[in-house]
Amino acid sequence: MSNDLTCSYWAARLIPGQAVDLGVKLDMDGKYSFSIAVWLRLTATVEKATILGKGSELSFVIDDGQLVVNMANTPGITGPVMVEAGGWHYVVFTYETNGQYGGTLSLYIDGVAATPVYQSTAGESPTSTPFALGGDASVDILSATFWTTALPAESCVFQWVVPAPGPTLAAAYDFGQYPAADVSGNSHSITYQGDAQQFLLAPSLQLVDSVAQPSPLDGINPSDGQPFTIHGWVYPLAPVFDQLNLTLLGNGTYYDSPSGALACFLAYDTSAETFTWTVQWNGAGGPTLAASTTFSPATWHHVAVTYDGSVLTLYVDGAASGTQSVTLSQLAAPAVLVGGILPISQGTGAAMVFNGYVQGLGIWSVCLDASQIVGTMGTNASIAQASGCTAYFDLSTPQVANQVTGRPLALFNNADVVEQASPASQVEDVLSGGHGPGPRRAAASGRDDGADYRAFLASALPGLLEAGPLPEQPILSEQAIQEMVARFRASFSKLDPEQLAGLSRTLEQNLRAGVHACARFGDSVPGSFLPVSEGPDWVIYYEHPTEGRVRCTTIPGTMASAACIAWITSIVATVVGVVLSLLAVGYVASTLATAAQKVVTTSYGTLSLVIKAESANVQASTFIKVVQTLYATGSLTSVIAQGLANLSFWDWIFTVASTVGAILAMWLTGGLYLAAVLVQLGLSVARLVTLFQQRPSGC
């Protein structure tokens, strides 16, 4: 059986004073070629620190954000791009000998090459000093690979797969599996110094006195007198103050005790200092069912509850942990929250809020059996496609959408996706085969540790995969990307330097992701609205991420400038969709497109002038000017309000009242929100460029 988190992976996490000695040996006296590749992520900003070193023979050093590789008797070589805290980077250094103690030094960061350095004399006689990762750096390491040859340039792009054993592979240290090992076939040693160790990293939704709300348009309504299943991974922190019940999911309200209300929470025992998975129905005064199994704070556990129409069953870590016969009532006013429950009808805020991390949350309209509950515990991309699944949130990437419908989860009060880190020393029960999460895979599952974590990273960190060389005939050139980043940094130079550096890096990665996405998807970029000519009329379609092309609205061919109106409507709907997605607000594509059509029809002259002027040279300002024009004409609110017009009362309370107001307020003040929009535009550049390229003649 698999008992793994939805997404998790291992890495060596080092802080100053900690290091990992590697037993591999390389001849670096200048007469022999070699290559070294490291997957690394700085976890703190440092002025100068060593990432990898071997005495005076070789060192990888971070110096004010630049990576410098120093080889004995050479001037060294400096990386072509900045390496700043918070982002994963793939660094490859090669030395190609001329056969006479001299040669060429090359350095690649994220597939981008530095100018090679030729040195007629390089290297020094080898010493007994071992290679060591860390020492004075705060850094995560996924892998360190060594070859006895100089890799060609085409082999220095992203390598998520650990190389297979071969005659030139000296060592391949994989810290993404537990325990870490040299998987090259040479079995070189790993020695941890200064309490260094591997950490289990689990990207997950952090809820600290904060909540999230699925879109009411998804129709999620567990309980309601019908069969259901709720399951998820939880990592609760010890309660603070007197808040002892941490809610994973609530439906309805709590303190006015309506029939059918449901609260699924972790109850904390202050004496035993343990949590108990508990379900309560019919509000604060209603009955409860508590699991027979308890667990400690700050540990990952899988919890689930099922109802077959007459019996409630609780599960903890895949094992049944309590049942009770009960008849649940229908709920008159369903309102689902993740991480809390509404206190009273017409109230604000949330009660019994969660404090910790959540991952792999699933909600079903059917009752799963015990074997199916176990099946939901692992990495299972098919959950969202399974019959009866109404919502599945893997909660491991910043795009926290319901994978069944594609609609985002609205996040409130600083709820965010972060990496929860657990040292190996705290998850020994997992490593020895006990309950809990981890990337350990049962042999019968036929899955590979390394393949799993690398596949996760490849999907969760698309910016890294897309940051390499641009495709042929890209929609934005390398020069254009660098100019946009430079303008971005200049425009927001007053921001905190670390914040600006992070946003700049994200913008550049997202721009590259957009360029690759446009090349990959062509005119079918997910999330975009596209005008299509059908006979005399124009039809606007929405490219749904999972459902494909969805018909939204028709513009009669008899309407003046129908082709142009269809084109501009698609642009406006896409731009407003980006704004809503930026704030994790769910919307229905058809209503958003209809609302945009009304606005474009009444403001055609103004919008056409703006879009015409901007479309020839697609930049960040295009997006900004379109939204500013909508705001100046008073129609931004109209598009959003009409696009969300069919939402329920509670969605207006939690989404429209807070989000639409926030959009307008932040557009008035600009500042950091404007910076965030620019970053989001980078992620969506493929959508907009696709539309601009389809401008009708004469429009």
C-alpha positions in Angstrom: 0.0 0.0 0.0 1.1 3.5 -0.7 1.0 6.0 2.2 2.6 9.0 0.7 1.9 12.7 0.6 0.4 13.9 -2.7 3.6 15.8 -3.4 6.8 15.6 -1.4 10.5 15.2 -2.0 13.8 15.0 -0.1 16.7 17.4 -0.2 19.8 18.0 1.8 19.2 21.2 3.8 22.4 22.9 5.0 23.0 26.0 7.2 26.3 27.6 8.1 28.4 25.2 10.1 27.0 22.1 8.3 28.5 20.3 5.4 28.3 17.0 3.4 31.6 15.3 2.5 31.5 13.4 -0.7 33.8 10.5 -1.3 34.2 10.9 -5.1 37.6 11.8 -6.5 38.4 13.7 -9.7 41.8 14.6 -11.3 41.7 18.4 -11.5 45.4 19.0 -12.2 44.5 20.5 -15.6 45.5 17.5 -17.7 42.1 15.8 -17.6 38.6 17.0 -18.5 35.7 16.9 -16.0 32.3 18.2 -15.4 30.3 18.9 -12.2 26.5 19.6 -12.0 24.6 20.7 -8.9 20.9 21.3 -8.3 20.8 24.0 -5.6 18.5 26.6 -3.9 19.7 29.3 -1.6 17.4 29.5 1.4 18.9 32.8 2.7 20.6 35.8 1.2 24.3 35.9 1.8 27.1 38.2 0.7 29.6 35.4 0.1 29.4 31.7 0.8 30.8 28.4 -0.6 28.3 25.9 -2.1 30.8 23.2 -3.2 34.5 23.1 -2.6 37.6 20.9 -2.6 40.4 22.7 -0.7 42.3 25.1 -3.0 41.6 23.0 -6.1 38.0 24.1 -6.8 35.1 26.0 -5.3 31.6 27.1 -6.2 31.1 30.4 -4.5 28.0 32.7 -4.2 29.3 36.3 -4.2 26.5 39.0 -4.0 24.1 36.9 -6.0 26.6 35.8 -8.6 28.0 32.3 -8.8 31.7 32.2 -9.3 33.6 28.9 -10.0 37.2 29.1 -9.0 39.7 26.5 -10.3 43.3 26.6 -9.1 45.6 28.7 -11.3 42.8 30.2 -13.3 40.9 33.6 -13.0 37.7 31.6 -12.5 34.5 32.0 -14.3 31.3 34.0 -13.3 27.8 32.9 -13.9 25.7 34.5 -16.7 22.6 35.1 -14.5 22.0 36.0 -10.9 21.5 33.2 -8.3 19.2 34.6 -5.6 17.5 33.0 -2.6 14.3 31.1 -3.1 14.6 29.6 -6.6 16.0 26.3 -7.7 19.0 26.5 -10.1 20.8 23.9 -12.2 24.5 24.7 -12.3 27.0 22.9 -14.6 30.7 23.6 -14.7 32.9 21.9 -17.3 36.6 21.9 -17.9 37.9 20.7 -21.3 41.7 20.1 -21.3 44.0 20.8 -24.1 46.0 17.8 -23.0 48.8 19.9 -21.6 47.6 21.2 -18.2 45.5 23.9 -19.7 42.0 24.2 -21.1 38.6 25.9 -21.3 36.3 26.6 -18.4 32.6 26.8 -19.1 29.7 27.6 -16.8 25.9 27.1 -17.3 23.1 28.3 -15.0 19.6 27.1 -15.9 20.8 26.4 -19.4 22.3 29.8 -20.0 26.0 29.8 -20.8 28.6 32.2 -19.6 31.4 33.3 -21.9 34.0 30.5 -21.8 37.4 31.2 -20.3 40.6 29.7 -21.8 43.6 29.2 -19.5 46.9 27.9 -20.8 47.8 26.7 -17.4 45.1 25.4 -15.0 44.7 23.1 -12.0 47.0 21.8 -9.3 48.1 18.5 -8.0 45.3 16.7 -6.2 45.1 16.7 -2.4 43.4 14.4 0.1 40.8 17.0 0.9 37.3 15.7 0.0 34.7 17.4 -2.0 32.3 19.1 0.4 28.8 20.6 -0.1 28.1 23.7 2.1 30.1 24.8 5.1 29.1 28.4 5.3 26.0 28.6 3.1 22.2 28.3 3.7 21.3 26.0 0.8 19.2 23.1 -0.3 20.8 20.4 -2.5 18.9 18.0 -4.7 21.8 16.4 -6.5 25.5 16.6 -7.2 26.9 14.8 -10.3 30.5 14.4 -11.4 31.8 13.3 -14.8 35.3 12.5 -16.1 34.6 14.3 -19.4 33.7 17.8 -20.5 29.9 17.7 -21.2 28.9 19.3 -24.5 26.6 22.4 -24.3 23.5 20.5 -25.3 24.0 18.3 -22.2 24.2 21.3 -19.8 20.5 22.1 -19.8 18.1 20.8 -17.2 18.6 17.2 -16.2 15.8 16.0 -13.9 16.8 12.3 -14.5 19.9 11.1 -12.6 22.3 9.9 -15.3 22.5 6.2 -15.9 25.9 4.5 -15.0 28.5 4.9 -17.7 32.2 5.0 -18.3 32.5 8.8 -17.7 30.1 9.1 -14.8 32.2 9.3 -11.7 29.4 9.9 -9.1 25.7 10.9 -9.0 24.7 11.9 -5.5 20.9 11.9 -5.3 19.5 13.7 -2.2 16.0 13.5 -3.6 15.7 9.9 -2.3 16.0 8.7 1.2 18.6 7.9 2.3 20.7 9.8 -0.2 23.2 7.8 -2.1 25.7 7.7 -5.0 23.6 6.0 -7.7 26.3 6.0 -10.3 27.1 2.4 -9.5 30.4 3.5 -7.9 28.9 3.8 -4.4 31.0 6.7 -3.2 30.5 7.7 0.4 28.4 10.5 1.9 29.3 11.9 5.3 27.2 14.5 7.1 29.0 17.1 9.2 27.7 19.4 11.9 24.2 17.8 12.3 23.5 18.2 8.6 20.7 15.9 7.3 18.1 15.5 4.6 14.7 17.2 4.9 11.3 16.1 3.6 9.9 19.0 1.7 6.2 19.1 1.2 4.7 22.0 -0.8 1.3 22.6 0.8 -1.3 25.1 1.7 -0.3 27.0 4.9 -3.3 28.0 7.0 -2.4 30.2 10.0 -5.7 31.7 11.3 -6.6 31.9 7.6 -9.2 30.1 5.4 -9.8 29.2 1.8 -13.1 29.0 -0.1 -14.0 26.8 -3.1 -16.1 28.4 -5.8 -19.8 27.9 -5.0 -20.2 27.3 -8.7 -18.5 24.0 -8.2 -21.6 22.8 -6.2 -19.5 21.3 -3.4 -21.9 20.2 -0.6 -20.7 17.3 1.6 -23.3 16.1 4.1 -26.7 17.4 2.9 -28.2 14.0 3.9 -26.4 12.3 1.0 -23.3 10.0 0.8 -20.0 11.8 0.8 -16.2 11.4 1.4 -13.7 14.0 2.6 -10.0 13.2 2.8 -6.7 15.1 3.0 -3.2 15.3 4.5 -2.8 17.5 7.5 0.2 18.8 9.4 -1.3 20.6 12.5 0.7 22.8 14.7 0.2 23.0 18.4 -2.7 25.3 19.1 -2.1 28.8 20.4 -4.3 30.6 23.0 -7.6 28.8 23.5 -8.2 27.7 19.9 -8.1 23.9 20.4 -10.2 22.7 17.5 -8.5 23.0 14.0 -11.1 22.7 11.2 -10.0 21.0 8.0 -13.4 21.6 6.3 -16.7 23.1 7.4 -20.0 23.3 5.6 -22.8 25.6 6.8 -22.6 27.6 10.1 -21.6 26.5 13.6 -22.9 28.5 16.5 -26.5 28.8 15.4 -26.5 25.0 15.0 -28.4 24.5 11.7 -29.5 21.0 10.8 -27.1 19.4 8.3 -24.1 21.6 9.2 -20.8 19.7 9.1 -17.5 20.4 10.9 -14.5 18.1 10.3 -11.7 19.1 12.7 -8.7 18.1 14.8 -9.5 18.3 18.5 -6.5 19.0 20.7 -6.0 17.4 24.1 -3.9 19.8 26.2 -3.0 17.1 28.7 -1.9 14.4 26.3 -0.7 17.1 23.7 -2.3 15.1 20.9 -4.9 15.6 18.2 -8.0 13.5 17.5 -9.7 13.5 14.1 -13.3 14.5 14.9 -16.5 15.1 12.9 -19.5 17.1 14.3 -22.8 17.6 12.7 -25.7 20.0 13.3 -23.5 22.8 14.7 -22.0 23.5 18.1 -24.7 21.7 20.0 -24.7 18.6 17.7 -23.2 15.1 18.3 -19.7 14.2 17.5 -17.7 11.1 16.3 -14.0 11.0 17.4 -11.4 8.7 16.0 -9.8 6.1 18.3 -6.4 7.0 17.0 -4.5 10.1 18.1 -1.3 11.8 16.9 1.1 14.5 17.9 1.4 18.0 16.5 3.9 18.8 13.7 3.6 15.5 12.0 1.9 14.6 8.7 -1.2 12.4 8.8 -3.9 11.4 6.4 -7.5 11.8 7.7 -10.8 10.9 6.0 -14.5 10.6 6.8 -17.1 8.7 4.7 -20.9 8.6 4.9 -22.9 5.9 3.1 -26.3 7.4 3.9 -26.6 5.7 7.4 -23.1 5.2 8.8 -20.2 7.6 9.4 -16.7 6.1 9.3 -13.5 7.9 10.2 -10.0 6.9 8.9 -6.5 7.9 10.1 -3.5 7.0 8.0 -5.7 4.7 5.9 -7.1 2.6 8.8 -10.7 2.7 10.0 -10.8 4.5 13.4 -14.4 4.8 14.4 -17.9 4.4 13.1 -21.4 5.5 14.1 -24.9 5.1 12.7 -26.5 8.5 12.0 -29.0 10.1 9.8 -27.6 13.5 8.5 -30.1 16.2 7.6 -30.2 18.3 4.4 -28.4 21.6 4.8 -30.6 24.6 3.8 -27.7 27.0 3.2 -24.5 25.2 2.2 -21.3 27.2 2.5 -18.0 25.3 2.3 -14.8 26.6 3.8 -11.3 25.0 4.0 -9.5 25.7 7.2 -12.6 26.9 9.2 -16.4 27.1 9.4 -18.7 30.1 9.3 -19.7 31.1 12.8 -23.3 32.3 12.2 -25.5 33.1 9.2 -25.0 36.7 8.0 -21.8 36.7 10.1 -18.2 37.5 9.1 -14.9 35.7 9.7 -14.5 32.1 10.5 -14.6 29.9 13.6 -12.2 27.1 14.7 -9.6 28.0 12.1 -6.8 25.7 11.1 -3.2 26.2 12.2 -0.8 24.3 10.0 -0.5 22.8 6.6 -2.9 20.9 4.3 -2.3 18.9 1.1 -4.3 16.6 -1.2 -7.8 17.6 -0.1 -10.6 15.6 -1.9 -14.4 15.9 -1.6 -16.7 13.3 -3.1 -20.4 12.8 -3.6 -20.0 9.1 -3.0 -18.9 6.9 -0.1 -15.5 5.4 -0.8 -14.6 2.1 0.8 -11.5 1.3 2.9 -9.4 0.3 -0.1 -10.4 3.4 -2.0 -9.4 5.6 0.9 -5.9 4.1 0.9 -5.8 4.8 -2.9 -6.4 8.5 -2.2 -3.3 8.8 0.0 -0.6 8.7 -2.6 0.3 10.7 -5.7 -2.7 9.9 -7.9 -3.3 12.2 -10.8 -6.5 10.3 -11.7 -8.4 11.3 -8.5 -9.9 14.4 -10.2 -11.1 12.3 -13.1 -12.8 9.6 -10.9 -16.5 9.3 -10.9 -18.1 11.0 -7.9 -15.2 13.3 -7.2 -16.6 16.8 -7.0 -13.4 18.6 -5.9 -9.7 17.8 -5.6 -7.1 20.3 -4.5 -3.6 19.0 -4.5 -2.5 22.3 -2.8 1.2 21.8 -3.9 1.5 24.6 -6.4 0.6 28.4 -6.3 -2.3 27.7 -8.7 -4.7 26.3 -6.1 -7.5 25.2 -8.4 -10.2 22.5 -8.2 -8.7 20.0 -10.6 -12.2 18.7 -11.4 -13.6 22.0 -12.7 -10.5 24.2 -13.1 -11.9 26.9 -10.8 -9.5 28.5 -8.3 -9.7 28.3 -4.6 -10.1 31.8 -3.0 -7.4 32.4 -0.4 -8.0 34.7 2.6 -5.9 36.3 5.3 -2.5 35.3 3.9 -3.3 31.7 3.2 -0.5 30.6 0.9 1.3 27.6 -0.7 4.7 27.1 0.9 7.1 24.3 1.5 6.7 22.6 4.9 10.1 21.1 5.9 10.5 18.1 8.2 14.1 16.9 9.1 14.6 13.2 8.6 15.2 12.8 12.3 11.6 13.8 13.0 10.0 11.3 10.5 11.8 8.1 11.5 8.5 6.3 11.8 7.9 6.9 8.1 11.4 5.7 7.2 11.0 2.5 9.2 7.6 1.7 7.7 5.2 3.3 10.1 2.3 5.5 9.3 2.7 9.0 7.8 3.8 10.6 4.6 7.0 10.6 2.6 8.3 9.7 -0.8 8.9 6.1 0.2 7.2 3.8 -2.2 6.0 0.2 -1.6 7.8 -2.2 -3.9 4.5 -3.6 -5.2 3.6 -0.1 -6.5 6.2 -0.4 -9.2 7.1 3.3 -8.8 10.6 4.8 -8.4 11.5 7.3 -5.7 13.7 9.4 -7.9 11.3 9.5 -10.8 8.5 10.6 -8.5 10.2 13.5 -7.0 11.7 14.6 -10.2 8.3 14.4 -12.0 6.9 16.5 -9.2 9.6 19.2 -9.5 9.2 19.2 -13.3 5.4 19.9 -12.9 5.6 22.2 -9.8 8.4 24.4 -11.0 7.7 25.1 -14.7 9.6 28.4 -14.6 12.8 26.4 -14.1 12.1 24.1 -17.0 11.2 27.0 -19.3 14.2 29.3 -18.4 16.6 27.7 -20.8 17.2 28.6 -24.5 14.1 30.0 -26.2 12.4 28.1 -29.0 12.9 29.0 -32.6 11.1 32.2 -33.6 9.9 33.1 -30.1 7.2 35.7 -29.6 9.6 37.6 -27.3 13.3 37.7 -28.0 15.9 37.3 -25.3 16.7 41.0 -25.6 13.0 41.9 -25.2 12.7 39.7 -22.1 15.8 41.4 -20.5 14.5 44.8 -21.4 11.1 44.1 -19.7 12.9 42.8 -16.6 15.1 45.9 -16.6 12.1 48.3 -16.9 10.4 46.3 -14.2 13.3 46.7 -11.8 13.6 50.4 -12.6 9.9 51.1 -12.1 9.9 49.4 -8.7 13.3 50.3 -7.4 11.9 51.6 -4.1 10.8 48.1 -3.1 12.7 46.1 -0.6 15.8 44.8 -2.5 15.1 41.1 -1.7 11.4 41.6 -2.6 12.4 43.2 -5.9 14.9 40.6 -6.7 12.3 37.8 -6.1 9.7 39.5 -8.2 12.2 40.2 -11.0 13.3 36.6 -11.0 9.7 35.4 -11.1 8.9 37.8 -13.9 11.8 36.5 -16.0 10.9 32.9 -15.4 7.2 33.5 -16.1 8.0 35.4 -19.3 10.1 32.5 -20.5 7.3 30.1 -19.5 4.9 32.2 -21.5 7.2 32.1 -24.6 7.5 28.3 -24.4 3.8 27.9 -23.7 2.9 30.0 -26.8 5.2 27.9 -28.9 3.7 24.7 -27.5 0.0 25.5 -27.5 -0.2 27.7 -30.7 -3.6 29.3 -30.8 -5.1 27.0 -28.0 -3.5 28.5 -24.9 -5.3 27.3 -21.8 -7.1 30.2 -20.0 -7.6 32.3 -23.1 -10.7 33.5 -24.9 -10.6 33.1 -28.7 -12.8 34.6 -31.4 -13.7 32.1 -34.1 -15.5 32.9 -37.4 -18.5 30.5 -37.9 -20.5 31.5 -41.0 -21.5 35.1 -40.9 -21.2 35.2 -37.1 -18.3 35.3 -34.6 -18.2 32.9 -31.6 -16.0 33.4 -28.6 -14.6 30.2 -27.1 -12.8 29.7 -23.8 -9.9 27.3 -23.7 -10.7 25.4 -20.5 -7.6 23.8 -18.9 -9.3 20.4 -18.5 -12.5 20.5 -20.6 -11.0 21.9 -23.8 -12.8 24.5 -25.9 -16.0 25.8 -24.3 -18.5 28.0 -26.2 -19.2 31.3 -24.5 -21.1 33.8 -26.6 -22.0 34.7 -30.2 -21.6 38.1 -31.9 -24.0 38.4 -34.9 -22.3 39.1 -38.2 -24.9 41.8 -38.8 -23.4 43.9 -36.0 -21.1 46.7 -37.2 -17.4 45.8 -36.8 -18.4 42.4 -35.5 -14.9 40.9 -36.2 -13.1 43.7 -34.3 -15.6 43.6 -31.5 -15.1 39.8 -31.2 -11.4 40.3 -31.1 -11.3 43.0 -28.5 -13.9 41.2 -26.4 -11.6 38.2 -26.3 -8.7 40.4 -25.2 -10.8 42.1 -22.5 -12.2 38.8 -21.2 -8.6 37.3 -21.1 -7.2 40.4 -19.3 -10.0 40.5 -16.7 -9.6 36.7 -16.3 -6.0 37.2 -15.5 -6.9 39.8 -12.8 -9.4 37.4 -11.2 -7.0 34.4 -11.4 -4.3 36.6 -9.8 -6.5 36.9 -6.8 -7.6 33.2 -7.0 -11.3 34.0 -7.7 -13.4 31.5 -9.6 -15.5 32.7 -12.5 -17.6 31.2 -15.3 -16.1 31.8 -18.7 -19.4 32.3 -20.5 -20.7 35.0 -18.1 -17.3 36.8 -18.1 -17.2 36.8 -21.9 -20.8 38.1 -22.1 -20.0 40.9 -19.7 -16.9 41.8 -21.7 -18.9 41.8 -24.9 -21.3 44.4 -23.4 -18.4 46.6 -22.3 -16.6 46.4 -25.6 -19.8 47.2 -27.6 -20.3 50.4 -25.6 -16.6 51.4 -25.4 -15.4 50.1 -28.7 -13.8 53.3 -29.8 -11.7 53.8 -26.7 -10.6 50.2 -26.3 -9.8 49.7 -30.0 -7.4 52.7 -30.0 -5.6 51.5 -26.9 -5.3 47.9 -28.1 -4.3 48.9 -31.6 -1.5 51.1 -30.3 -0.2 48.4 -28.0 -0.7 45.3 -30.1 2.2 45.9 -32.4 4.7 45.6 -29.6 3.5 43.3 -26.9 4.8 44.4 -23.5 3.8 44.5 -19.9 2.2 47.9 -20.6 -0.4 46.4 -22.9 -2.0 44.6 -20.0 -1.7 47.6 -17.7 -3.2 50.0 -20.2 -6.2 47.8 -21.1 -7.1 47.5 -17.4 -6.5 51.1 -16.7 -8.8 52.0 -19.6 -11.5 49.7 -18.3 -11.1 51.3 -14.9 -11.1 54.9 -16.2 -14.3 54.2 -18.1 -15.9 52.7 -15.0 -16.4 49.3 -16.8 -13.9 47.2 -14.9 -16.3 46.8 -12.0 -19.1 46.1 -14.6 -17.1 43.2 -16.2 -16.2 41.7 -12.9 -19.7 42.1 -11.3 -21.5 40.8 -14.3 -19.0 37.9 -14.8 -19.7 36.8 -11.2 -23.4 37.7 -11.2 -24.7 34.2 -10.5 -22.7 33.6 -7.4 -24.4 32.7 -4.1 -24.8 35.0 -1.1 -21.8 33.6 0.7 -19.6 33.9 -2.3 -20.5 37.6 -2.5 -19.5 37.9 1.2 -16.2 36.2 0.8 -15.2 36.9 -2.8 -16.9 40.0 -4.3 -17.0 42.2 -1.3 -13.4 41.7 -0.5 -11.8 41.0 -3.9 -13.5 43.5 -6.2 -12.9 46.2 -3.6 -9.3 45.1 -3.2 -8.8 45.2 -7.0 -10.1 48.8 -7.3 -8.2 50.0 -4.2 -5.0 48.5 -5.3 -5.3 49.8 -8.8 -5.7 53.3 -7.2 -2.6 52.9 -5.1 -0.5 50.9 -7.6 2.8 49.9 -5.9 3.4 46.2 -5.1 0.1 45.0 -6.5 1.0 46.5 -9.8 4.3 44.6 -9.6 2.4 41.4 -8.9 0.2 42.0 -11.9 3.3 42.4 -14.1 4.6 39.1 -12.9 1.2 37.5 -13.5 1.2 39.0 -17.0 4.5 37.2 -17.7 2.8 33.9 -16.9 -0.1 34.8 -19.2 1.9 36.4 -22.0 1.1 33.5 -24.3 -2.6 34.1 -24.0 -2.4 37.7 -24.9 0.2 37.3 -27.7 -2.0 34.6 -29.3 -4.9 37.1 -29.4 -2.9 40.0 -30.7 -1.6 37.9 -33.5 -5.1 37.2 -34.6 -6.1 40.9 -35.2 -8.6 41.0 -38.1 -7.7 43.1 -41.1 -8.9 46.7 -40.9 -9.3 46.5 -37.1 
